[in-house]
């Protein structure tokens, strides 16, 4: 499975949790827009992540998973009860 990882690091600047969440949200939007800009061909993408550092710090960010693994991971998330209908 192909994987590309991109990071944005801020060092030496004190940020409160609300600022961290706002920056994370903007980076998430920019990353998704960049996928569109480069013309990536996503067949069944699953986007996992959030900006709530208190909930699950290891999930602070955004993962875009595509292909058969996205189906498998999505089903596992649903089985655990994380999926919520709006």
Steps between C-alpha positions, in 0.01 A plus 500: 500500500638840404533758774599867498523697822517877536562689824468856619694582815485820704783540750553779751142633490263446792154402371193435711296187414242703308773649280651154444160364394440795264842455335445124469165563329656740250782256423243222447309717251821595318608135475169389353506792255856404398385146416247652263755744355741222402218298345528198728266218406325388818253214452351466849682731742453479875603804700590438865610760751396804699636800683393406855834439667333410832291222346771297322837681474638232266223586249589871491509548126343345197551171319357444154482127428405378153440161342403164649653589837263799524200266477645268763593782737162671454319179590714456812426856608127438449524173696659688792213749500692814404275568201214736578215575263413870477 
